[in-house]
Amino acid sequence: MLKGTRQEIKNELKQRTEKIHRKVFELFGDYSRDIDFSFIGLFSVLFNHELNLESDAPGAPARDRLVVSNPRTLPSLIAVLAESGYLNWKECKATIMQLPKLLTSPNIALFEYSGIDLIAQSSYQAMLYSIGAASVGKASRNPYRVFHVMTEKRSTMLQEILMSASESKLSNHISIVPKVDLQKRASIVHFWFSMGWQLEEVRFDDTAFIFEGLQRAARTREKPVVMLG
């Protein structure tokens, strides 16, 4: 986790994010225009500041959990993992170039990287896992948090899980929906509000706003949180 004043942390996060963008452009060239790397800022803030991964003991019970069920965010996630040293840049490029093929394979529901608990194609499956992990943490009084980066898609099954999380007051669970369709925004806000979740509306195109949004989410005590982009 970065140390310093709030402004110093924001400046460092901005610099690190810009460095990753430069590396991605250098590595992928013209391909960088066709691959969505717009979520680098989000994962940069998570891995450089927000997530407690206890790097000296990656399997430690108190480490935070990260779950991803938004396929569009994966290139950005893998690039940040490379910058953080979890894999090298050669592996990063090979993995990103193979993503379209991997995501269509019925055998690819889970990718295992250090610092990540689950990557799934199904938001329902991922939410079951992430809320289950948050419930275990709360019951055992373990201080870890669970972050779930997901899409805006909704379903009846998902609704039932979200309501149960609200009833259980799982304030250690944070869902992140980084890009919301403007035409659907009102209905999506209403949906999460009706589920009993704490809403935080955040600009995800700037690491400073992401940082502040996560700081506000950390102060919530009685509800699970959803951050809407």
Phi and psi in degrees as a GROMACS rama.xvg file:
@    title "Ramachandran Plot"
@    xaxis  label "Phi"
@    yaxis  label "Psi"
@TYPE xy
-69.7318  146.535  LEU-2
-114.163  157.68  LYS-3
129.857  -173.206  GLY-4
-71.5189  166.469  THR-5
-58.1456  -41.7779  ARG-6
-68.594  -38.0074  GLN-7
-64.3437  -40.0448  GLU-8
-64.7797  -43.6041  ILE-9
-61.0142  -42.7102  LYS-10
-63.2511  -42.7723  ASN-11
-66.4111  -40.5344  GLU-12
-63.3522  -40.8733  LEU-13
-62.415  -44.4929  LYS-14
-64.3893  -43.3699  GLN-15
-65.3722  -38.861  ARG-16
-65.9626  -43.2349  THR-17
-62.9918  -36.7469  GLU-18
-62.2647  -41.7298  LYS-19
-66.331  -41.6731  ILE-20
-60.2525  -41.9063  HIS-21
-63.7419  -41.8776  ARG-22
-64.7058  -40.7017  LYS-23
-62.4619  -44.137  VAL-24
-64.0938  -40.0369  PHE-25
-64.8874  -38.8625  GLU-26
-78.4664  -39.2835  LEU-27
-103.166  -15.4152  PHE-28
57.5177  -129.652  GLY-29
-63.9437  -25.7855  ASP-30
-62.5991  -24.9238  TYR-31
-63.7377  -18.3513  SER-32
-78.1036  -24.639  ARG-33
-97.3051  -10.9088  ASP-34
-108.608  134.05  ILE-35
-79.4104  107.338  ASP-36
-111.199  23.7038  PHE-37
-77.152  -2.70228  SER-38
-104.57  9.76148  PHE-39
-58.4465  -40.9321  ILE-40
-58.29  -43.9765  GLY-41
-59.0587  -52.3775  LEU-42
-71.9629  -27.1891  PHE-43
-64.7861  -43.5927  SER-44
-65.9059  -42.0087  VAL-45
-62.0398  -50.8278  LEU-46
-78.432  -30.2457  PHE-47
-88.0194  -19.4008  ASN-48
-137.748  -44.9742  HIS-49
-84.004  -42.6417  GLU-50
-74.5355  129.504  LEU-51
-93.2731  99.3339  ASN-52
-102.009  -6.22662  LEU-53
44.6629  66.5289  GLU-54
-54.7571  -28.7974  SER-55
-73.1571  -17.205  ASP-56
-145.416  76.5384  ALA-57
-59.4246  -20.131  PRO-58
-98.0758  11.9374  GLY-59
-62.4271  138.629  ALA-60
-59.609  -28.6411  PRO-61
-84.2713  -3.36423  ALA-62
-68.708  149.498  ARG-63
-70.3484  156.347  ASP-64
-110.943  141.102  ARG-65
-123.485  126.671  LEU-66
-123.836  137.097  VAL-67
-129.707  127.799  VAL-68
-133.124  25.567  SER-69
-116.008  98.5504  ASN-70
-56.3173  -31.6626  PRO-71
-63.3965  -23.0575  ARG-72
-86.0472  -11.0018  THR-73
-62.6596  -42.5121  LEU-74
-56.9994  -41.4933  PRO-75
-65.1417  -42.5519  SER-76
-60.4897  -45.7105  LEU-77
-66.4942  -36.5874  ILE-78
-64.45  -41.2974  ALA-79
-68.1055  -36.525  VAL-80
-61.8966  -38.3717  LEU-81
-66.0501  -45.1496  ALA-82
-63.8626  -30.7903  GLU-83
-83.1267  -6.00589  SER-84
91.4713  9.18718  GLY-85
-76.4845  -26.3847  TYR-86
-149.97  160.367  LEU-87
-84.9506  168.928  ASN-88
-68.7618  -28.9016  TRP-89
-64.8843  -43.7906  LYS-90
-66.0041  -36.6721  GLU-91
-58.2912  -50.4987  CYS-92
-63.689  -44.1366  LYS-93
-61.6669  -41.9567  ALA-94
-66.6047  -44.357  THR-95
-65.4646  -40.8622  ILE-96
-66.4565  -24.2251  MET-97
-93.9753  -3.59941  GLN-98
-55.2895  -45.7142  LEU-99
-55.3755  -40.6446  PRO-100
-70.1119  -43.7889  LYS-101
-63.1619  -39.7578  LEU-102
-72.6689  -18.3426  LEU-103
-91.7478  -4.29976  THR-104
-83.0629  131.2  SER-105
-65.6803  -16.2612  PRO-106
-88.8206  -7.05075  ASN-107
-102.348  88.7187  ILE-108
-115.298  -17.5245  ALA-109
-138.039  125.256  LEU-110
-109.732  134.877  PHE-111
-109.424  113.875  GLU-112
-129.627  154.597  TYR-113
-60.402  134.515  SER-114
90.2002  -4.01524  GLY-115
-125.142  129.991  ILE-116
-87.1186  -40.3679  ASP-117
-154.328  136.813  LEU-118
-124.306  116.714  ILE-119
-130.959  152.842  ALA-120
-79.3678  -22.7769  GLN-121
-98.6948  120.606  SER-122
-64.1864  -33.5687  SER-123
-64.6659  -48.0873  TYR-124
-60.862  -44.7333  GLN-125
-65.2569  -39.2021  ALA-126
-69.02  -37.6379  MET-127
-56.1993  -46.7531  LEU-128
-65.205  -49.1417  TYR-129
-67.7983  -39.8975  SER-130
-71.0791  -34.7996  ILE-131
-61.3579  -43.709  GLY-132
-64.4858  -40.5222  ALA-133
-64.8645  -38.7209  ALA-134
-64.1746  -41.7528  SER-135
-63.3226  -42.5456  VAL-136
-61.876  -43.3668  GLY-137
-66.7903  -43.9607  LYS-138
-63.3083  -35.6873  ALA-139
-91.2034  1.25097  SER-140
57.6196  34.5161  ARG-141
-86.9991  133.473  ASN-142
-78.7495  5.71904  PRO-143
-71.7306  159.871  TYR-144
-117.05  158.117  ARG-145
-119.074  124.37  VAL-146
-109.638  129.909  PHE-147
-124.634  111.511  HIS-148
-91.0989  117.443  VAL-149
-138.268  177.79  MET-150
-92.8358  176.998  THR-151
-85.854  -1.07826  GLU-152
-63.2292  140.976  LYS-153
-125.791  156.647  ARG-154
-154.8  164.127  SER-155
-62.9679  -41.1877  THR-156
-63.6129  -42.0289  MET-157
-63.803  -38.5877  LEU-158
-58.9607  -42.8915  GLN-159
-62.4725  -39.6611  GLU-160
-68.1027  -42.577  ILE-161
-63.1557  -39.9097  LEU-162
-65.9211  -37.1226  MET-163
-67  -35.9483  SER-164
-65.0864  -38.9091  ALA-165
-66.6123  -44.4338  SER-166
-62.5183  -32.4605  GLU-167
-85.6036  -1.57374  SER-168
55.1559  50.4036  LYS-169
-80.8126  73.6323  LEU-170
-72.0521  -6.27342  SER-171
-88.5867  7.7851  ASN-172
-112.551  127.523  HIS-173
-125.603  115.582  ILE-174
-92.9128  141.834  SER-175
-126.352  118.202  ILE-176
-116.186  91.0455  VAL-177
-74.6904  -19.0759  PRO-178
-138.126  114.805  LYS-179
-111.944  132.354  VAL-180
-61.1572  124.84  ASP-181
-58.9038  -35.1596  LEU-182
-70.0235  -22.3451  GLN-183
-103.423  -0.613352  LYS-184
-58.0049  -47.0095  ARG-185
-59.7051  -43.5225  ALA-186
-69.9912  -33.6682  SER-187
-70.2093  -42.0759  ILE-188
-59.928  -45.1787  VAL-189
-62.4763  -40.6567  HIS-190
-58.0985  -53.1332  PHE-191
-66.7468  -37.2514  TRP-192
-62.8314  -41.6366  PHE-193
-69.272  -20.2654  SER-194
-79.035  -9.03727  MET-195
86.1787  18.6283  GLY-196
-91.6261  153.647  TRP-197
-79.2609  124.733  GLN-198
-96.5356  134.934  LEU-199
-128.217  116.376  GLU-200
-91.9041  125.625  GLU-201
-134.017  141.51  VAL-202
-84.0114  121.29  ARG-203
-97.8243  12.1873  PHE-204
-97.2248  7.31673  ASP-205
-145.941  124.053  ASP-206
-62.7898  -28.6788  THR-207
-64.8743  -41.2172  ALA-208
-69.6236  -37.7251  PHE-209
-63.3875  -45.423  ILE-210
-57.0825  -48.9642  PHE-211
-65.8212  -38.2585  GLU-212
-62.1374  -42.2866  GLY-213
-69.3015  -32.7543  LEU-214
-64.7265  -41.0984  GLN-215
-66.0431  -41.5926  ARG-216
-60.6458  -36.0205  ALA-217
-67.3539  -20.687  ALA-218
-87.0975  -7.453  ARG-219
-74.2895  133.145  THR-220
-115.879  -24.7178  ARG-221
-113.721  -3.86667  GLU-222
-140.038  152.471  LYS-223
-68.8496  156.767  PRO-224
-116.72  141.286  VAL-225
-122.711  129.938  VAL-226
-102.695  116.482  MET-227
-104.758  129.381  LEU-228
